[in-house]
């Protein structure tokens, strides 16, 4: 399989997860970027963010037209997300790669357990 085909498959997988669950495409992309594209971890994290932004814009547009979420509910999360993104972006270079990997793995584990135990 060519590298281009692998990248397209990875992008499609990330987009599918992002669209189905309203986020999380990076959880699929990050391991694929390091395995298939052979990116070192720090470059993979940064590339993942650059790829996810347009995917989230597409998912947002679809959700806005289909679900029509309350903007009053959305805005505080958006403000917090912008603040967190700025803080994360400013500290990204200072955090050791090993810590980034551990934090990402723990976040995935926490999110998975929380989701499985979530009562609807």
ABEGO torsion letter per residue (X at the ends): XBAAAAAAAAAAAAAAAAAAAGEGAAAAAAAAAAAAAGBBAAAAAAAAAAAAAAAAAAAAAAAAAAAGBBAAAAAAAAAAAAAAAAAAAAAAAABBAAAAAAAAAAAAAAAAAAAAABBX
